[in-house]
Amino acid sequence: MHKRTYLACTLLAGMSSASLVQAAPAAGDREITIQGTGTSDKNFDTNVFSAAGSYGWFTTDQSEWGIRQSVGVSDTSNSSSRWNGATRLFYDYHFTANSTWVPYIGASLGYIYGQETKETFSAGPEIGLKYYVKDKTFVSIGAEYQFLFDDSKKIDNTYDDGAIFYGLGVGFNF
């Protein structure tokens, strides 16, 4: 019985301390994120796993502008290993209310390139959620859909109409 009481008190203390986090980026803050990511064609038939990072700057408490870089390696049954990348400029609007949960929506514009990949510009919407574990440290999950500018250039017969970028990672405001 004593162990259950200790466990219950520990859980309550942990939950209450998480609610005391006054997490919200402020105008002028910078942000760095590191993610494990994946991209898929619209049917999830061909998948690529990669790493990504971003650097952003908050111009207001809600508005973030930045650059995101992804680099990945894929193996498909039709070809040998190959690398690819994508560089995207982004804008995200954060719905902040001094909460530990901070959802955001945004848009990005970038370029998809790589080995055996027909290069093309892309753009599209994005959505995500940041969970602040400390005042300036968060776990994030997000997804982007990238429309291809030149759909006549099917990227290695992988991305017909667009690409989905998704990731789970950690980030820091400073």
C-alpha distance (Angstrom), angle and dihedral (degrees) to the residues before:
residue distance angle dihedral
M1 . . .
H2 3.78 . .
K3 3.83 91.4 .
R4 3.81 91.9 53.7
T5 3.79 91.9 52.3
Y6 3.81 90.9 49.7
L7 3.83 91.0 48.5
A8 3.83 92.5 48.8
C9 3.82 91.8 49.3
T10 3.80 91.1 48.1
L11 3.81 92.2 51.0
L12 3.81 92.6 47.6
A13 3.80 91.6 48.8
G14 3.80 90.8 49.6
M15 3.79 92.9 49.6
S16 3.79 93.3 46.5
S17 3.80 93.2 48.3
A18 3.82 90.0 51.5
S19 3.80 89.7 54.0
L20 3.82 90.0 54.1
V21 3.81 91.4 63.8
Q22 3.81 107.2 111.5
A23 3.78 93.9 -155.0
A24 3.72 118.8 176.2
P25 3.75 130.9 122.0
A26 3.79 114.3 -120.0
A27 3.78 132.1 -147.1
G28 3.78 108.5 -80.1
D29 3.83 95.0 26.6
R30 3.77 118.7 132.4
E31 3.80 122.9 -145.5
I32 3.79 135.2 -155.4
T33 3.81 123.2 -171.9
I34 3.79 133.2 -175.0
Q35 3.80 119.5 -163.3
G36 3.73 144.8 175.2
T37 3.78 104.6 -135.0
G38 3.76 144.8 -178.8
T39 3.77 137.7 -161.4
S40 3.77 127.3 -156.0
D41 3.74 138.0 -178.6
K42 3.78 114.5 -112.3
N43 3.82 91.4 -89.3
F44 3.82 95.3 43.0
D45 3.84 89.3 -121.9
T46 3.81 95.7 128.7
N47 3.79 119.7 36.9
V48 3.78 134.8 -173.2
F49 3.78 125.3 -165.1
S50 3.75 119.6 -154.3
A51 3.77 149.6 148.2
A52 3.76 125.0 -104.8
G53 3.74 140.0 -174.2
S54 3.76 136.0 -174.3
Y55 3.75 140.2 -164.1
G56 3.79 119.3 -156.9
W57 3.79 141.4 174.7
F58 3.81 125.9 -151.5
T59 3.80 110.5 -136.2
T60 3.81 89.4 -179.4
D61 3.80 132.5 7.0
Q62 3.83 88.9 -88.4
S63 3.83 105.5 27.7
E64 3.79 121.0 81.9
W65 3.82 126.3 179.6
G66 3.78 121.5 -172.2
I67 3.78 154.2 126.3
R68 3.79 127.3 -94.5
Q69 3.82 126.2 -162.6
S70 3.81 126.8 -165.4
V71 3.80 126.5 -175.4
G72 3.79 122.1 179.6
V73 3.75 148.4 166.0
S74 3.77 125.0 -139.8
D75 3.77 136.3 -167.8
T76 3.76 118.9 -164.0
S77 3.76 130.5 174.8
N78 3.82 89.5 -114.6
S79 3.81 99.1 55.2
S80 3.79 146.8 16.6
S81 3.79 124.1 -94.2
R82 3.78 115.4 -59.8
W83 3.79 137.1 174.3
N84 3.77 129.6 -131.6
G85 3.76 138.6 174.9
A86 3.76 145.0 -165.7
T87 3.77 130.6 -158.1
R88 3.80 117.0 -164.0
L89 3.80 136.1 179.4
F90 3.79 110.4 -146.4
Y91 3.79 145.1 -169.2
D92 3.81 119.6 -160.3
Y93 3.80 129.3 -175.0
H94 3.83 112.6 -150.5
F95 3.80 121.3 -151.8
T96 3.80 96.7 -143.4
A97 3.78 126.6 177.1
N98 3.81 100.3 157.4
S99 3.76 88.5 -83.5
T100 3.76 134.1 140.7
W101 3.83 88.3 -126.6
V102 3.82 113.3 66.5
P103 3.82 116.6 177.9
Y104 3.81 119.8 -167.0
I105 3.79 141.2 -173.4
G106 3.76 127.7 -163.2
A107 3.76 151.4 139.5
S108 3.77 135.9 -111.4
L109 3.78 139.7 -161.2
G110 3.77 121.7 -161.3
Y111 3.77 153.8 127.2
I112 3.82 129.9 -92.1
Y113 3.82 116.9 -151.9
G114 3.78 144.2 148.9
Q115 3.77 150.7 120.1
E116 3.82 111.6 -29.4
T117 3.82 88.3 -3.4
K118 3.76 125.2 124.3
E119 3.78 104.4 -128.1
T120 3.78 120.8 -127.2
F121 3.79 142.3 158.4
S122 3.79 118.3 -107.0
A123 3.80 139.5 -172.6
G124 3.76 137.3 179.3
P125 3.78 152.5 131.2
E126 3.80 127.0 -67.6
I127 3.78 137.3 -165.7
G128 3.77 134.1 -172.9
L129 3.77 151.2 149.5
K130 3.80 131.4 -126.8
Y131 3.79 121.7 -158.9
Y132 3.80 112.4 -161.6
V133 3.80 112.0 -143.4
K134 3.82 90.2 176.2
D135 3.80 132.5 11.9
K136 3.82 93.8 -86.2
T137 3.84 102.6 15.7
F138 3.79 124.5 81.8
V139 3.78 145.3 167.9
S140 3.80 113.2 -131.7
I141 3.76 138.2 -163.9
G142 3.78 122.1 -173.2
A143 3.78 147.2 157.3
E144 3.80 135.7 -156.3
Y145 3.78 131.8 -168.6
Q146 3.81 112.8 -150.7
F147 3.81 119.4 -159.1
L148 3.81 111.9 -153.8
F149 3.81 116.2 -123.4
D150 3.79 93.8 -146.5
D151 3.81 108.7 38.0
S152 3.80 90.5 178.3
K153 3.82 85.8 71.8
K154 3.74 100.9 70.2
I155 3.77 103.9 -166.6
D156 3.79 104.4 -116.7
N157 3.83 87.3 -42.5
T158 3.80 86.3 -70.8
Y159 3.80 106.6 101.6
D160 3.80 108.8 41.0
D161 3.78 102.5 172.7
G162 3.79 103.5 -1.6
A163 3.77 146.9 -34.4
I164 3.79 134.0 -103.6
F165 3.80 118.0 -141.3
Y166 3.80 115.8 -167.8
G167 3.76 132.8 168.0
L168 3.77 149.9 170.1
G169 3.77 118.7 -150.8
V170 3.77 152.0 127.2
G171 3.79 129.5 -91.4
F172 3.78 142.3 -171.9
N173 3.81 132.9 -153.0
F174 3.79 118.1 -152.3
